[in-house]
Amino acid sequence: MTNEVEVTVEEIAQHYSAMGDSVDLLAAGQPAGMSDAEWADTVSRNKEHLSIMIAKDFWTDEDLTAATAAAA
């Protein structure tokens, strides 16, 4: 018996959109009023999110180039 869970097309689109949000956030840089420590935590969490999502095996023809670059 396998523990694989089928991911729907809609779920893949939601995951891809969330990755785009992380890429955009990282590209925007540290917001005014956010401490360096808070920004470091934000960067760390978003890069981890991207790395986890990039490793998923349900991607089809999505372009993960920006996510891969942002996760580096």
C-alpha distance (Angstrom), angle and dihedral (degrees) to the residues before:
residue distance angle dihedral
M1 . . .
T2 3.79 . .
N3 3.78 128.8 .
E4 3.81 93.8 -148.6
V5 3.76 114.9 134.8
E6 3.78 119.5 -152.6
V7 3.78 112.6 -123.6
T8 3.79 116.7 -147.7
V9 3.79 124.8 -132.6
E10 3.80 88.0 -111.9
E11 3.80 91.9 53.3
I12 3.79 91.3 49.3
A13 3.81 89.0 51.9
Q14 3.82 90.3 50.6
H15 3.81 91.8 49.8
Y16 3.80 90.8 47.9
S17 3.80 91.1 49.7
A18 3.81 91.2 49.9
M19 3.80 89.5 51.2
G20 3.79 88.6 52.4
D21 3.79 89.5 52.8
S22 3.81 90.1 53.9
V23 3.80 91.6 47.8
D24 3.81 91.0 49.8
L25 3.80 92.8 47.4
L26 3.79 92.5 50.9
A27 3.81 92.2 45.6
A28 3.81 91.8 51.0
G29 3.78 91.6 59.8
Q30 3.77 131.4 -147.4
P31 3.81 112.2 -19.2
A32 3.79 119.3 -127.8
G33 3.77 109.9 -95.3
M34 3.80 95.3 26.7
S35 3.77 114.3 117.4
D36 3.79 120.5 -123.5
A37 3.82 89.5 -114.0
E38 3.81 92.3 52.1
W39 3.79 91.2 47.8
A40 3.82 91.9 49.1
D41 3.81 88.9 52.3
T42 3.80 91.5 47.6
V43 3.79 91.8 50.0
S44 3.80 92.0 47.6
R45 3.81 94.1 49.4
N46 3.80 94.0 46.5
K47 3.80 94.0 46.7
E48 3.81 89.3 49.6
H49 3.81 90.1 49.5
L50 3.80 90.8 51.2
S51 3.81 93.0 47.4
I52 3.80 91.7 50.6
M53 3.78 92.8 47.5
I54 3.82 95.2 45.3
A55 3.80 88.6 56.2
K56 3.82 92.8 57.4
D57 3.79 115.0 111.7
F58 3.80 98.7 -143.7
W59 3.80 97.9 82.0
T60 3.77 115.1 118.0
D61 3.81 118.2 176.5
E62 3.81 98.8 -21.6
D63 3.79 115.7 134.1
L64 3.80 106.7 -120.9
T65 3.82 94.8 176.1
A66 3.82 96.2 107.5
A67 3.80 92.4 43.6
T68 3.79 91.5 49.7
A69 3.81 91.6 49.7
A70 3.81 92.8 46.9
A71 3.80 92.1 48.7
A72 3.80 92.4 54.2
